Amino acid sequence: MSISFMVGPHRVRFAGKTDIGRVRAQNEDNVLVPKEMALAVVSDGMGGHASGEVASRITVETIDQYYRETARTGPSTWPLKLPNLEVERQRMAVAIQLANSNIFETAAADGAKKGMGCTVDAMYFSQGRFYIGHVGDSRVYRIRSGSIQALTEDHSFLNDFLRMKEMASDEGINLPHKNVVVRALGLNEQVHVDVIHDEFKVGDLFLICSDGLSGMLTDPQMMEISTATNSLDNACHELIKSANDNGGNDNISAILIRVERP
């Protein structure tokens, strides 16, 4: 069932679902569909065996706990007096960096979990803005006025190569190792977090997804399915069904978020 929160004068509604897909032996994705505040997370684990699931679960739990704790006490920015925009940017970055540290320390203490990691996209709504924390190749899209836009950029070998060579995306189709993730949580003691923010408006529809969805469906297909029904729960179900119908080569996670009138 979808859940909504008042964020200033707007209502922000969330629904989400994760699925093992058709090929993998287990689901290493974890998602946070919010219960207490306007915060959602998708994390795609990697590392094999149970380790990927452990890394993504640590990520979701750490970010959720950090936001709940700082909702009560406020994030510490002493001795700086920062405007709310910078406070929330820092809050997002710290939450994900803390998750990275927890994964790295867990792997260091258990040889069976060595090398585990995960991607993450976390999204928080506050005072007319959204804040995205992004590491890896899971994605956040915004659907507005009949078009879909990726708000995040994959941290992949392909994207780095294209940027370095200033190539068009279709020139990298046959590039070896193009889908290798070059930035993820848990691989190093420190991680750089992309924090993206912008104002939202009534009618905006956001999709947070793992690459098990974006790798199986085109952007126009995801937009068409996401907007075909007023029910976010049904739309999430149809997104995952379509990804499975197209092969279901990976675990599939999708969270839809819609900004509504109160």
Secondary structure, 3 states (H helix, E strand, C coil): CCEEEEECCEEEEEEEEEECCCCCCCCCEEEECCCCCCEEEEEEEECCCCHHHHHHHHHHHHHHHHHHHHHHHCCCCCCCCCCHHHHHHHHHHHHHHHHHHHHHHHHHHCHHHCCCEECEEEEEEECCEEEEEEECCCEEEEEECCEEEECCCCCEHHHHHHHHHCCCHHHHCCCCCCCCECCCECCCCCCCCEEEEEECCCCCEEEEECHHHHCCCCHHHHHHHHHCCCCHHHHHHHHHHHHHHCCCCCCEEEEEEEEECC
